[in-house]
Amino acid sequence: MIPAPFDYVAPSTVDDAVRALADAGEDAKVLAGGQSLLPVLRMRLAAPTKIIDLGRIAELRGVREERGSLVIGAMTTHYELQRDPLVHEHALLLAKATDTVADPQVRHRGTFGGSIAHADPAGDLLAPALALDAEMVIRGMDGQRTAAAADFFEDFFTTSLGPDEILVEVRVPKHTGWPAHYEKFNRVAQAWSMVGVAATVRAEGDTIAEARVALTNMSSVPVRARTVEQALVGQRATAETIRAAAEHAAEGTNPTVDGNADVEYRQHLARVLTGRAISAAMAG
């Protein structure tokens, strides 16, 4: 199919982009990497009157350190995130999850901020952002604000972004040296997660001092598995401890039913994958 006609602008600054978005009204769409938007346009599932392309805004790219956090520009590609040494040192969970995103072509074009703002519950970067207590930095006509990941994701493909607002960067508190793993289950290679688990831990000797665990595609938004975290903290990192903690993974979840799995199967996957993710993280 051929997309419906639309106007196209490619601003060079965030302020110009925000102004263009506000002027266009609710029928406008923001283009980041385009890996989700372009197929929707081609199938005419959306027919925006204007596309605002963020690809020429240099200030939206890159990773830097700032006051105990990593600051990741919204237009930083998955490929760049995978290979950034700061991400590997201070937010390894993001690098591990990004390794599982689609295929090399998508990772070269797709962007971290685009994936976060798209808010697909099966997307692989939402749960790691939640697990790491990331904050979203948002710019609009009324200025700049921040939103915690727990508040940013509201429902299926729905975030707290207003109609004239753009996600400009993501601030991730440093988890320096924390081993991490992202475990996902899908029916075919390079597909969306049927269920995914993001896990990162901090150990003191053979005891788990802190744990962060979040689930992909177990609700309309990413879910923090706090009962699992609580069951791990202060315990020796044995296979029995991990197995017992993982049994709590499905608590408080509300997975959807589709052609891939029903509720019970997804809850079973959450328990199994949580055990695997924590074990792999502890193994380094």
Secondary structure, DSSP 8 states (H G I E B T S, - for coil): ------EEE--SSHHHHHHHHHHHGGGEEEESS-TTHHHHHHTTS---SEEEE-TT-GGG--EEEETTEEEEETT-BHHHHHH-HHHHHH-HHHHHHHTTSS-HHHHHH-BHHHHHHHT-TT-SSHHHHHHTT-EEEEEETTEEEEEEHHHHEEETTEES--TT-EEEEEEEE--TT--EEEEEE-SSTT---SEEEEEEEEEETTEEEEEEEEEESSSSS-EE-HHHHHHHTTSB--HHHHHHHHTTTTTT------SS--HHHHHHHHHHHHHHHHHHHHH-
